[in-house]
Amino acid sequence: MISKTKKQKIIKEVAIHDKDTGSPEVQISILTKRIEELASHLKKNAKDNHSRRGLLSMVSQRQAQMNYLQKKDAKRYSALIKKLGMKKKVV
């Protein structure tokens, strides 16, 4: 679970404008942070299948958002990938 302050910090880093909370960049960044935290939880608790299912769901949501952003604006997509330190998918 991401605390409110961490979430606000993430939003400030990638927001397009002041009141931006729903852009693909913000959504992808928040999902990425949640995925990282849940992955570290699963390393400690390998048999937690309920959390594993939630993790897979978040990964697919993030992938869908990334595909949308890549189709909509490739420059914003590549800038976000650099900010988050992720690898570009090869098509």
C-alpha positions in Angstrom: 0.0 0.0 0.0 1.4 3.4 -1.0 1.1 6.1 1.6 -0.7 9.4 0.7 2.6 11.4 0.8 4.4 8.9 -1.5 1.6 9.0 -3.9 1.6 12.8 -4.0 5.3 12.8 -4.6 5.0 10.4 -7.5 2.2 12.5 -9.0 4.3 15.7 -8.7 7.2 14.1 -10.5 5.3 13.1 -13.6 2.2 15.3 -13.7 1.6 17.3 -16.9 -0.2 20.1 -15.1 -1.1 21.2 -11.5 -4.2 19.2 -11.0 -3.2 16.1 -13.0 -4.2 12.8 -11.4 -5.5 10.8 -14.3 -3.0 11.1 -17.1 -1.5 7.9 -18.4 1.9 9.0 -17.0 0.6 9.4 -13.5 -1.3 6.1 -13.6 1.7 4.2 -14.9 4.0 5.7 -12.3 1.6 4.8 -9.4 1.1 1.3 -10.7 4.9 0.8 -11.1 5.4 1.8 -7.5 2.7 -0.5 -6.3 4.1 -3.3 -8.3 7.6 -2.8 -6.9 6.2 -2.9 -3.3 4.1 -6.0 -4.0 7.0 -7.8 -5.6 9.1 -7.2 -2.6 6.3 -8.5 -0.4 6.0 -11.7 -2.5 9.8 -12.3 -2.2 9.2 -12.6 1.6 5.9 -14.4 1.3 6.2 -16.8 -1.6 2.9 -18.6 -0.9 0.7 -15.5 -0.8 -1.3 -16.4 -3.9 -4.0 -13.7 -3.4 -1.3 -11.0 -3.6 0.2 -12.7 -6.6 -3.1 -12.5 -8.4 -3.4 -8.8 -7.6 0.2 -8.3 -8.8 -0.6 -9.9 -12.2 -3.7 -7.7 -12.5 -1.7 -4.5 -11.8 1.0 -5.6 -14.3 -1.7 -6.1 -17.0 -3.3 -2.7 -16.2 0.1 -1.0 -16.5 0.8 -2.7 -19.8 -2.5 -1.5 -21.2 -1.8 2.0 -20.1 1.7 1.9 -21.6 0.3 0.6 -24.9 -2.2 3.4 -25.0 0.4 6.0 -24.3 2.8 4.6 -26.9 0.1 4.7 -29.5 -1.1 8.2 -28.5 2.3 10.0 -28.0 5.6 8.1 -28.5 7.7 11.0 -27.2 5.8 11.1 -23.9 6.1 7.3 -23.7 9.8 7.3 -24.1 10.3 10.1 -21.7 8.2 8.2 -19.1 10.2 5.0 -19.6 13.4 7.0 -19.0 12.0 8.6 -15.8 10.9 5.3 -14.4 14.0 3.4 -15.5 12.1 0.7 -17.4 13.0 -1.1 -20.5 11.2 -0.3 -23.8 9.3 -3.2 -25.2 10.6 -4.5 -28.5 7.9 -5.1 -31.1 
